[in-house]
Amino acid sequence: MLSELIEALQIFLKYGDPSCPTHCEHDIMIICGIDPKDVSVEDKVKLDKLGFNYGDQYGTECFYSYKFGSA
């Protein structure tokens, strides 16, 4: 499971290196500073398989995961 998180973070790193990259709240891990519009379709498919979805969370388009949440 940790290897899947690391693989996902390496994909996100291709699209930016934000100073505060994650936020966990209500058992959801949110990736901050990476715009889903900038991520290739191929990488979105990989991220989906690794447990990361994208959409509106707390008023902003972002990637998020219930698999790697805070609980």
SEFIZA-3560 file (N, C-alpha, C; in Angstrom, 3 decimals):
REM SEFIZA-3560
<numar><xx>0.816</xx><yy>-1.190</yy><zz>0.000</zz><atom>N</atom></numar>
<numar><xx>0.000</xx><yy>0.000</yy><zz>0.000</zz><atom>CA</atom></numar>
<numar><xx>0.863</xx><yy>1.259</yy><zz>0.000</zz><atom>C</atom></numar>
<numar><xx>1.923</xx><yy>1.290</yy><zz>0.782</zz><atom>N</atom></numar>
<numar><xx>2.805</xx><yy>2.459</yy><zz>0.792</zz><atom>CA</atom></numar>
<numar><xx>3.434</xx><yy>2.665</yy><zz>-0.582</zz><atom>C</atom></numar>
<numar><xx>3.756</xx><yy>1.586</yy><zz>-1.268</zz><atom>N</atom></numar>
<numar><xx>4.346</xx><yy>1.710</yy><zz>-2.605</zz><atom>CA</atom></numar>
<numar><xx>3.369</xx><yy>2.371</yy><zz>-3.576</zz><atom>C</atom></numar>
<numar><xx>2.054</xx><yy>2.138</yy><zz>-3.415</zz><atom>N</atom></numar>
<numar><xx>1.060</xx><yy>2.780</yy><zz>-4.277</zz><atom>CA</atom></numar>
<numar><xx>0.989</xx><yy>4.280</yy><zz>-3.997</zz><atom>C</atom></numar>
<numar><xx>1.081</xx><yy>4.661</yy><zz>-2.737</zz><atom>N</atom></numar>
<numar><xx>1.078</xx><yy>6.079</yy><zz>-2.395</zz><atom>CA</atom></numar>
<numar><xx>2.306</xx><yy>6.773</yy><zz>-2.967</zz><atom>C</atom></numar>
<numar><xx>3.461</xx><yy>6.130</yy><zz>-2.841</zz><atom>N</atom></numar>
<numar><xx>4.699</xx><yy>6.717</yy><zz>-3.377</zz><atom>CA</atom></numar>
<numar><xx>4.618</xx><yy>6.847</yy><zz>-4.892</zz><atom>C</atom></numar>
<numar><xx>4.076</xx><yy>5.826</yy><zz>-5.564</zz><atom>N</atom></numar>
<numar><xx>3.925</xx><yy>5.895</yy><zz>-7.027</zz><atom>CA</atom></numar>
<numar><xx>3.017</xx><yy>7.059</yy><zz>-7.413</zz><atom>C</atom></numar>
<numar><xx>1.916</xx><yy>7.236</yy><zz>-6.689</zz><atom>N</atom></numar>
<numar><xx>1.006</xx><yy>8.339</yy><zz>-6.987</zz><atom>CA</atom></numar>
<numar><xx>1.693</xx><yy>9.686</yy><zz>-6.762</zz><atom>C</atom></numar>
<numar><xx>2.425</xx><yy>9.816</yy><zz>-5.656</zz><atom>N</atom></numar>
<numar><xx>3.118</xx><yy>11.076</yy><zz>-5.379</zz><atom>CA</atom></numar>
<numar><xx>4.175</xx><yy>11.381</yy><zz>-6.438</zz><atom>C</atom></numar>
<numar><xx>4.813</xx><yy>10.358</yy><zz>-6.984</zz><atom>N</atom></numar>
<numar><xx>5.791</xx><yy>10.573</yy><zz>-8.052</zz><atom>CA</atom></numar>
<numar><xx>5.103</xx><yy>11.082</yy><zz>-9.316</zz><atom>C</atom></numar>
<numar><xx>3.901</xx><yy>10.602</yy><zz>-9.572</zz><atom>N</atom></numar>
<numar><xx>3.144</xx><yy>11.120</yy><zz>-10.721</zz><atom>CA</atom></numar>
<numar><xx>2.803</xx><yy>12.587</yy><zz>-10.482</zz><atom>C</atom></numar>
<numar><xx>2.306</xx><yy>12.904</yy><zz>-9.291</zz><atom>N</atom></numar>
<numar><xx>1.973</xx><yy>14.301</yy><zz>-8.986</zz><atom>CA</atom></numar>
<numar><xx>3.189</xx><yy>15.211</yy><zz>-9.104</zz><atom>C</atom></numar>
<numar><xx>4.346</xx><yy>14.727</yy><zz>-8.722</zz><atom>N</atom></numar>
<numar><xx>5.571</xx><yy>15.518</yy><zz>-8.778</zz><atom>CA</atom></numar>
<numar><xx>5.899</xx><yy>15.971</yy><zz>-10.201</zz><atom>C</atom></numar>
<numar><xx>5.482</xx><yy>15.205</yy><zz>-11.199</zz><atom>N</atom></numar>
<numar><xx>5.696</xx><yy>15.605</yy><zz>-12.600</zz><atom>CA</atom></numar>
<numar><xx>4.976</xx><yy>16.906</yy><zz>-12.942</zz><atom>C</atom></numar>
<numar><xx>3.944</xx><yy>17.236</yy><zz>-12.160</zz><atom>N</atom></numar>
<numar><xx>3.095</xx><yy>18.384</yy><zz>-12.465</zz><atom>CA</atom></numar>
<numar><xx>3.278</xx><yy>19.548</yy><zz>-11.502</zz><atom>C</atom></numar>
<numar><xx>4.221</xx><yy>19.441</yy><zz>-10.603</zz><atom>N</atom></numar>
<numar><xx>4.494</xx><yy>20.535</yy><zz>-9.686</zz><atom>CA</atom></numar>
<numar><xx>5.108</xx><yy>20.022</yy><zz>-8.396</zz><atom>C</atom></numar>
<numar><xx>5.638</xx><yy>20.954</yy><zz>-7.628</zz><atom>N</atom></numar>
<numar><xx>6.284</xx><yy>20.622</yy><zz>-6.356</zz><atom>CA</atom></numar>
<numar><xx>5.827</xx><yy>21.640</yy><zz>-5.309</zz><atom>C</atom></numar>
<numar><xx>4.517</xx><yy>21.605</yy><zz>-4.963</zz><atom>N</atom></numar>
<numar><xx>3.993</xx><yy>22.605</yy><zz>-4.030</zz><atom>CA</atom></numar>
<numar><xx>4.607</xx><yy>22.480</yy><zz>-2.640</zz><atom>C</atom></numar>
<numar><xx>4.670</xx><yy>23.605</yy><zz>-1.937</zz><atom>N</atom></numar>
<numar><xx>5.291</xx><yy>23.612</yy><zz>-0.609</zz><atom>CA</atom></numar>
<numar><xx>4.423</xx><yy>22.901</yy><zz>0.433</zz><atom>C</atom></numar>
<numar><xx>3.131</xx><yy>22.880</yy><zz>0.255</zz><atom>N</atom></numar>
<numar><xx>2.206</xx><yy>22.171</yy><zz>1.159</zz><atom>CA</atom></numar>
<numar><xx>1.355</xx><yy>21.240</yy><zz>0.297</zz><atom>C</atom></numar>
<numar><xx>1.865</xx><yy>20.056</yy><zz>-0.033</zz><atom>N</atom></numar>
<numar><xx>1.240</xx><yy>19.229</yy><zz>-1.061</zz><atom>CA</atom></numar>
<numar><xx>0.013</xx><yy>18.428</yy><zz>-0.634</zz><atom>C</atom></numar>
<numar><xx>-0.197</xx><yy>18.216</yy><zz>0.661</zz><atom>N</atom></numar>
<numar><xx>-1.326</xx><yy>17.383</yy><zz>1.072</zz><atom>CA</atom></numar>
<numar><xx>-2.108</xx><yy>18.015</yy><zz>2.211</zz><atom>C</atom></numar>
<numar><xx>-3.347</xx><yy>17.564</yy><zz>2.300</zz><atom>N</atom></numar>
<numar><xx>-4.230</xx><yy>17.978</yy><zz>3.389</zz><atom>CA</atom></numar>
<numar><xx>-5.158</xx><yy>16.802</yy><zz>3.674</zz><atom>C</atom></numar>
<numar><xx>-5.285</xx><yy>16.401</yy><zz>4.914</zz><atom>N</atom></numar>
<numar><xx>-6.201</xx><yy>15.319</yy><zz>5.289</zz><atom>CA</atom></numar>
<numar><xx>-7.300</xx><yy>15.876</yy><zz>6.173</zz><atom>C</atom></numar>
<numar><xx>-8.535</xx><yy>15.537</yy><zz>5.814</zz><atom>N</atom></numar>
<numar><xx>-9.680</xx><yy>15.995</yy><zz>6.588</zz><atom>CA</atom></numar>
<numar><xx>-10.845</xx><yy>15.057</yy><zz>6.324</zz><atom>C</atom></numar>
<numar><xx>-11.519</xx><yy>14.656</yy><zz>7.370</zz><atom>N</atom></numar>
<numar><xx>-12.687</xx><yy>13.778</yy><zz>7.241</zz><atom>CA</atom></numar>
<numar><xx>-12.354</xx><yy>12.517</yy><zz>6.439</zz><atom>C</atom></numar>
<numar><xx>-11.207</xx><yy>11.929</yy><zz>6.725</zz><atom>N</atom></numar>
<numar><xx>-10.751</xx><yy>10.680</yy><zz>6.095</zz><atom>CA</atom></numar>
<numar><xx>-10.494</xx><yy>10.808</yy><zz>4.593</zz><atom>C</atom></numar>
<numar><xx>-10.227</xx><yy>12.015</yy><zz>4.141</zz><atom>N</atom></numar>
<numar><xx>-9.901</xx><yy>12.250</yy><zz>2.730</zz><atom>CA</atom></numar>
<numar><xx>-8.516</xx><yy>12.883</yy><zz>2.656</zz><atom>C</atom></numar>
<numar><xx>-7.630</xx><yy>12.296</yy><zz>1.839</zz><atom>N</atom></numar>
<numar><xx>-6.341</xx><yy>12.937</yy><zz>1.565</zz><atom>CA</atom></numar>
<numar><xx>-6.517</xx><yy>13.764</yy><zz>0.296</zz><atom>C</atom></numar>
<numar><xx>-6.218</xx><yy>15.041</yy><zz>0.407</zz><atom>N</atom></numar>
<numar><xx>-6.351</xx><yy>15.965</yy><zz>-0.721</zz><atom>CA</atom></numar>
<numar><xx>-4.960</xx><yy>16.388</yy><zz>-1.163</zz><atom>C</atom></numar>
<numar><xx>-4.742</xx><yy>16.368</yy><zz>-2.477</zz><atom>N</atom></numar>
<numar><xx>-3.477</xx><yy>16.828</yy><zz>-3.047</zz><atom>CA</atom></numar>
<numar><xx>-3.653</xx><yy>18.287</yy><zz>-3.432</zz><atom>C</atom></numar>
<numar><xx>-2.866</xx><yy>19.136</yy><zz>-2.828</zz><atom>N</atom></numar>
<numar><xx>-2.972</xx><yy>20.580</yy><zz>-3.032</zz><atom>CA</atom></numar>
<numar><xx>-1.934</xx><yy>21.060</yy><zz>-4.059</zz><atom>C</atom></numar>
<numar><xx>-2.328</xx><yy>22.017</yy><zz>-4.867</zz><atom>N</atom></numar>
<numar><xx>-1.383</xx><yy>22.666</yy><zz>-5.773</zz><atom>CA</atom></numar>
<numar><xx>-1.161</xx><yy>21.963</yy><zz>-7.098</zz><atom>C</atom></numar>
<numar><xx>-1.895</xx><yy>20.877</yy><zz>-7.370</zz><atom>N</atom></numar>
<numar><xx>-1.795</xx><yy>20.184</yy><zz>-8.663</zz><atom>CA</atom></numar>
<numar><xx>-3.164</xx><yy>20.299</yy><zz>-9.331</zz><atom>C</atom></numar>
<numar><xx>-3.239</xx><yy>21.018</yy><zz>-10.435</zz><atom>N</atom></numar>
<numar><xx>-4.493</xx><yy>21.227</yy><zz>-11.143</zz><atom>CA</atom></numar>
<numar><xx>-4.806</xx><yy>20.014</yy><zz>-12.014</zz><atom>C</atom></numar>
<numar><xx>-5.951</xx><yy>19.356</yy><zz>-11.813</zz><atom>N</atom></numar>
<numar><xx>-6.295</xx><yy>18.189</yy><zz>-12.628</zz><atom>CA</atom></numar>
<numar><xx>-6.302</xx><yy>18.467</yy><zz>-14.129</zz><atom>C</atom></numar>
<numar><xx>-6.556</xx><yy>19.710</yy><zz>-14.520</zz><atom>N</atom></numar>
<numar><xx>-6.558</xx><yy>20.051</yy><zz>-15.955</zz><atom>CA</atom></numar>
<numar><xx>-5.175</xx><yy>19.908</yy><zz>-16.578</zz><atom>C</atom></numar>
<numar><xx>-4.136</xx><yy>20.001</yy><zz>-15.762</zz><atom>N</atom></numar>
<numar><xx>-2.768</xx><yy>19.908</yy><zz>-16.261</zz><atom>CA</atom></numar>
<numar><xx>-2.262</xx><yy>18.467</yy><zz>-16.360</zz><atom>C</atom></numar>
<numar><xx>-2.969</xx><yy>17.520</yy><zz>-15.768</zz><atom>N</atom></numar>
<numar><xx>-2.522</xx><yy>16.128</yy><zz>-15.698</zz><atom>CA</atom></numar>
<numar><xx>-3.023</xx><yy>15.369</yy><zz>-16.921</zz><atom>C</atom></numar>
<numar><xx>-2.137</xx><yy>14.602</yy><zz>-17.535</zz><atom>N</atom></numar>
<numar><xx>-2.499</xx><yy>13.858</yy><zz>-18.746</zz><atom>CA</atom></numar>
<numar><xx>-3.562</xx><yy>12.810</yy><zz>-18.445</zz><atom>C</atom></numar>
<numar><xx>-4.307</xx><yy>12.435</yy><zz>-19.474</zz><atom>N</atom></numar>
<numar><xx>-5.329</xx><yy>11.396</yy><zz>-19.341</zz><atom>CA</atom></numar>
<numar><xx>-4.684</xx><yy>10.088</yy><zz>-18.890</zz><atom>C</atom></numar>
<numar><xx>-3.534</xx><yy>9.764</yy><zz>-19.447</zz><atom>N</atom></numar>
<numar><xx>-2.826</xx><yy>8.539</yy><zz>-19.066</zz><atom>CA</atom></numar>
<numar><xx>-2.503</xx><yy>8.530</yy><zz>-17.566</zz><atom>C</atom></numar>
<numar><xx>-2.024</xx><yy>9.645</yy><zz>-17.052</zz><atom>N</atom></numar>
<numar><xx>-1.697</xx><yy>9.724</yy><zz>-15.632</zz><atom>CA</atom></numar>
<numar><xx>-2.952</xx><yy>9.711</yy><zz>-14.764</zz><atom>C</atom></numar>
<numar><xx>-4.049</xx><yy>10.306</yy><zz>-15.243</zz><atom>N</atom></numar>
<numar><xx>-5.306</xx><yy>10.257</yy><zz>-14.500</zz><atom>CA</atom></numar>
<numar><xx>-5.799</xx><yy>8.817</yy><zz>-14.362</zz><atom>C</atom></numar>
<numar><xx>-5.630</xx><yy>8.032</yy><zz>-15.414</zz><atom>N</atom></numar>
<numar><xx>-6.021</xx><yy>6.617</yy><zz>-15.357</zz><atom>CA</atom></numar>
<numar><xx>-5.164</xx><yy>5.880</yy><zz>-14.329</zz><atom>C</atom></numar>
<numar><xx>-3.851</xx><yy>6.126</yy><zz>-14.351</zz><atom>N</atom></numar>
<numar><xx>-2.957</xx><yy>5.500</yy><zz>-13.371</zz><atom>CA</atom></numar>
<numar><xx>-3.328</xx><yy>5.915</yy><zz>-11.950</zz><atom>C</atom></numar>
<numar><xx>-3.579</xx><yy>7.203</yy><zz>-11.756</zz><atom>N</atom></numar>
<numar><xx>-3.928</xx><yy>7.702</yy><zz>-10.424</zz><atom>CA</atom></numar>
<numar><xx>-5.242</xx><yy>7.104</yy><zz>-9.936</zz><atom>C</atom></numar>
<numar><xx>-6.190</xx><yy>6.929</yy><zz>-10.835</zz><atom>N</atom></numar>
<numar><xx>-7.455</xx><yy>6.304</yy><zz>-10.465</zz><atom>CA</atom></numar>
<numar><xx>-7.222</xx><yy>4.874</yy><zz>-9.960</zz><atom>C</atom></numar>
<numar><xx>-6.380</xx><yy>4.131</yy><zz>-10.646</zz><atom>N</atom></numar>
<numar><xx>-6.062</xx><yy>2.759</yy><zz>-10.230</zz><atom>CA</atom></numar>
<numar><xx>-5.333</xx><yy>2.736</yy><zz>-8.880</zz><atom>C</atom></numar>
<numar><xx>-4.611</xx><yy>3.813</yy><zz>-8.584</zz><atom>N</atom></numar>
<numar><xx>-3.882</xx><yy>3.906</yy><zz>-7.323</zz><atom>CA</atom></numar>
<numar><xx>-4.745</xx><yy>4.459</yy><zz>-6.181</zz><atom>C</atom></numar>
<numar><xx>-5.974</xx><yy>4.840</yy><zz>-6.494</zz><atom>N</atom></numar>
<numar><xx>-6.893</xx><yy>5.284</yy><zz>-5.447</zz><atom>CA</atom></numar>
<numar><xx>-7.143</xx><yy>6.770</yy><zz>-5.374</zz><atom>C</atom></numar>
<numar><xx>-6.739</xx><yy>7.530</yy><zz>-6.393</zz><atom>N</atom></numar>
<numar><xx>-6.955</xx><yy>8.979</yy><zz>-6.394</zz><atom>CA</atom></numar>
<numar><xx>-7.973</xx><yy>9.361</yy><zz>-7.461</zz><atom>C</atom></numar>
<numar><xx>-9.014</xx><yy>10.053</yy><zz>-7.031</zz><atom>N</atom></numar>
<numar><xx>-10.029</xx><yy>10.599</yy><zz>-7.924</zz><atom>CA</atom></numar>
<numar><xx>-9.771</xx><yy>12.099</yy><zz>-8.052</zz><atom>C</atom></numar>
<numar><xx>-10.504</xx><yy>12.740</yy><zz>-8.946</zz><atom>N</atom></numar>
<numar><xx>-10.410</xx><yy>14.194</yy><zz>-9.015</zz><atom>CA</atom></numar>
<numar><xx>-11.792</xx><yy>14.777</yy><zz>-9.210</zz><atom>C</atom></numar>
<numar><xx>-11.951</xx><yy>15.970</yy><zz>-8.706</zz><atom>N</atom></numar>
<numar><xx>-13.213</xx><yy>16.678</yy><zz>-8.774</zz><atom>CA</atom></numar>
<numar><xx>-13.218</xx><yy>17.794</yy><zz>-7.757</zz><atom>C</atom></numar>
<numar><xx>-14.395</xx><yy>18.324</yy><zz>-7.496</zz><atom>N</atom></numar>
<numar><xx>-14.527</xx><yy>19.450</yy><zz>-6.583</zz><atom>CA</atom></numar>
<numar><xx>-14.568</xx><yy>18.953</yy><zz>-5.133</zz><atom>C</atom></numar>
<numar><xx>-13.620</xx><yy>19.388</yy><zz>-4.355</zz><atom>N</atom></numar>
<numar><xx>-13.583</xx><yy>19.120</yy><zz>-2.924</zz><atom>CA</atom></numar>
<numar><xx>-13.352</xx><yy>20.451</yy><zz>-2.222</zz><atom>C</atom></numar>
<numar><xx>-14.262</xx><yy>20.833</yy><zz>-1.368</zz><atom>N</atom></numar>
<numar><xx>-14.136</xx><yy>22.070</yy><zz>-0.597</zz><atom>CA</atom></numar>
<numar><xx>-13.982</xx><yy>23.300</yy><zz>-1.490</zz><atom>C</atom></numar>
<numar><xx>-14.664</xx><yy>23.277</yy><zz>-2.634</zz><atom>N</atom></numar>
<numar><xx>-14.704</xx><yy>24.453</yy><zz>-3.493</zz><atom>CA</atom></numar>
<numar><xx>-13.573</xx><yy>24.591</yy><zz>-4.490</zz><atom>C</atom></numar>
<numar><xx>-12.755</xx><yy>23.568</yy><zz>-4.657</zz><atom>N</atom></numar>
<numar><xx>-11.668</xx><yy>23.646</yy><zz>-5.632</zz><atom>CA</atom></numar>
<numar><xx>-11.486</xx><yy>22.298</yy><zz>-6.324</zz><atom>C</atom></numar>
<numar><xx>-11.105</xx><yy>22.341</yy><zz>-7.588</zz><atom>N</atom></numar>
<numar><xx>-10.816</xx><yy>21.123</yy><zz>-8.337</zz><atom>CA</atom></numar>
<numar><xx>-9.482</xx><yy>20.568</yy><zz>-7.859</zz><atom>C</atom></numar>
<numar><xx>-9.473</xx><yy>19.316</yy><zz>-7.462</zz><atom>N</atom></numar>
<numar><xx>-8.244</xx><yy>18.732</yy><zz>-6.943</zz><atom>CA</atom></numar>
<numar><xx>-8.308</xx><yy>17.213</yy><zz>-7.029</zz><atom>C</atom></numar>
<numar><xx>-7.208</xx><yy>16.575</yy><zz>-6.716</zz><atom>N</atom></numar>
<numar><xx>-7.156</xx><yy>15.130</yy><zz>-6.570</zz><atom>CA</atom></numar>
<numar><xx>-7.376</xx><yy>14.801</yy><zz>-5.102</zz><atom>C</atom></numar>
<numar><xx>-8.064</xx><yy>13.681</yy><zz>-4.850</zz><atom>N</atom></numar>
<numar><xx>-8.323</xx><yy>13.274</yy><zz>-3.477</zz><atom>CA</atom></numar>
<numar><xx>-8.417</xx><yy>11.751</yy><zz>-3.402</zz><atom>C</atom></numar>
<numar><xx>-8.234</xx><yy>11.238</yy><zz>-2.197</zz><atom>N</atom></numar>
<numar><xx>-8.274</xx><yy>9.793</yy><zz>-1.996</zz><atom>CA</atom></numar>
<numar><xx>-8.902</xx><yy>9.449</yy><zz>-0.657</zz><atom>C</atom></numar>
<numar><xx>-9.834</xx><yy>8.525</yy><zz>-0.681</zz><atom>N</atom></numar>
<numar><xx>-10.363</xx><yy>7.956</yy><zz>0.557</zz><atom>CA</atom></numar>
<numar><xx>-9.470</xx><yy>6.803</yy><zz>1.015</zz><atom>C</atom></numar>
<numar><xx>-8.727</xx><yy>6.233</yy><zz>0.084</zz><atom>N</atom></numar>
<numar><xx>-7.838</xx><yy>5.113</yy><zz>0.386</zz><atom>CA</atom></numar>
<numar><xx>-6.689</xx><yy>5.540</yy><zz>1.292</zz><atom>C</atom></numar>
<numar><xx>-6.189</xx><yy>6.742</yy><zz>1.114</zz><atom>N</atom></numar>
<numar><xx>-5.037</xx><yy>7.235</yy><zz>1.879</zz><atom>CA</atom></numar>
<numar><xx>-5.434</xx><yy>8.363</yy><zz>2.822</zz><atom>C</atom></numar>
<numar><xx>-6.679</xx><yy>8.354</yy><zz>3.287</zz><atom>N</atom></numar>
<numar><xx>-7.164</xx><yy>9.394</yy><zz>4.179</zz><atom>CA</atom></numar>
<numar><xx>-6.530</xx><yy>9.311</yy><zz>5.561</zz><atom>C</atom></numar>
<numar><xx>-7.076</xx><yy>10.082</yy><zz>6.463</zz><atom>N</atom></numar>
<numar><xx>-6.455</xx><yy>10.246</yy><zz>7.774</zz><atom>CA</atom></numar>
<numar><xx>-6.779</xx><yy>9.140</yy><zz>8.772</zz><atom>C</atom></numar>
<numar><xx>-7.732</xx><yy>8.285</yy><zz>8.478</zz><atom>N</atom></numar>
<numar><xx>-8.107</xx><yy>7.245</yy><zz>9.449</zz><atom>CA</atom></numar>
<numar><xx>-7.284</xx><yy>5.986</yy><zz>9.274</zz><atom>C</atom></numar>
//
